[in-house]
Amino acid sequence: MWPALAVIVVGNFATYAVAGPNGLLAWGGYSRTLAERKAELARLEQHRKELRHRSALLSPDNADPDMAEELVRRDLGLVRPDEVVLPLE
């Protein structure tokens, strides 16, 4: 009886080692997920780099006049009297 019980327990562990959620068959999914996450990380780092650049242009010490004008026009809707506004739909 004990040897049969030991075979069942070892077989159970072996099954989980091969086909369990963290087993050998799951490694392919992990590597695919890792590749997706690395690509997402690269996109997010690029976006963060762009945001840092834009925030550096708005630094109080050395603000870029073109960037400040763009933000004022976009957010406040200010227009000079000699400009023509063409609404885009």
C-alpha positions as a printed NumPy array, in Angstrom:
array([[  0.   ,   0.   ,   0.   ],
       [  2.79 ,   2.493,   0.861],
       [  4.6  ,   2.081,  -2.443],
       [  1.341,   2.703,  -4.35 ],
       [  0.682,   5.825,  -2.293],
       [  4.254,   7.028,  -2.921],
       [  3.834,   6.463,  -6.697],
       [  0.577,   8.457,  -6.654],
       [  2.177,  11.347,  -4.751],
       [  5.272,  11.409,  -6.982],
       [  3.068,  11.148, -10.086],
       [  0.987,  14.066,  -8.859],
       [  4.099,  16.208,  -8.369],
       [  5.476,  15.162, -11.745],
       [  2.202,  16.086, -13.455],
       [  2.227,  19.544, -11.907],
       [  5.922,  19.96 , -12.776],
       [  5.156,  19.334, -16.442],
       [  1.6  ,  20.576, -17.019],
       [  0.905,  22.797, -14.003],
       [  0.48 ,  26.562, -14.094],
       [  4.226,  27.017, -13.468],
       [  5.368,  23.853, -15.221],
       [  7.482,  23.162, -18.249],
       [  4.628,  23.739, -20.688],
       [  4.004,  27.223, -19.275],
       [  7.527,  28.429, -20.141],
       [  6.525,  29.217, -23.724],
       [  3.758,  31.464, -22.457],
       [  6.144,  33.161, -20.064],
       [  8.667,  33.95 , -22.785],
       [  5.906,  35.305, -25.045],
       [  4.533,  37.444, -22.217],
       [  8.047,  38.647, -21.419],
       [  8.566,  39.764, -25.018],
       [  5.23 ,  41.626, -24.99 ],
       [  6.066,  43.326, -21.703],
       [  9.508,  44.364, -22.957],
       [  7.921,  45.939, -26.041],
       [  5.389,  47.742, -23.841],
       [  8.198,  48.939, -21.569],
       [ 10.106,  50.316, -24.562],
       [  6.987,  52.212, -25.724],
       [  6.398,  53.622, -22.239],
       [ 10.027,  54.686, -21.85 ],
       [  9.86 ,  56.49 , -25.202],
       [  6.641,  58.227, -24.125],
       [  8.258,  59.223, -20.808],
       [ 11.257,  60.61 , -22.71 ],
       [  8.929,  62.718, -24.868],
       [  7.07 ,  63.991, -21.801],
       [ 10.334,  64.906, -20.077],
       [ 11.405,  66.818, -23.182],
       [  8.119,  68.739, -23.278],
       [  8.315,  69.519, -19.573],
       [ 11.916,  70.712, -20.019],
       [ 10.68 ,  73.11 , -22.709],
       [  8.27 ,  74.589, -20.152],
       [ 10.881,  75.026, -17.432],
       [ 10.349,  78.333, -15.594],
       [ 14.052,  79.15 , -15.94 ],
       [ 14.203,  78.747, -19.707],
       [ 10.746,  78.393, -21.248],
       [ 10.489,  77.828, -24.986],
       [  8.268,  80.624, -26.359],
       [  6.843,  78.464, -29.154],
       [  5.783,  75.733, -26.719],
       [  4.227,  78.273, -24.339],
       [  2.316,  79.888, -27.206],
       [  1.092,  76.499, -28.418],
       [ -0.219,  75.576, -24.977],
       [ -1.899,  78.943, -24.418],
       [ -3.608,  78.798, -27.792],
       [ -4.739,  75.207, -27.32 ],
       [ -5.929,  75.472, -23.729],
       [ -7.31 ,  79.002, -23.628],
       [ -8.381,  79.376, -27.245],
       [ -6.678,  82.75 , -27.606],
       [ -6.333,  84.186, -31.1  ],
       [ -4.782,  87.395, -32.356],
       [ -7.114,  89.858, -34.113],
       [ -5.377,  89.49 , -37.489],
       [ -5.663,  85.664, -37.552],
       [ -8.312,  83.59 , -39.284],
       [ -9.525,  80.474, -37.478],
       [-10.625,  77.491, -39.573],
       [-12.53 ,  74.943, -37.474],
       [-11.688,  71.314, -38.263],
       [-14.293,  68.621, -37.846]])
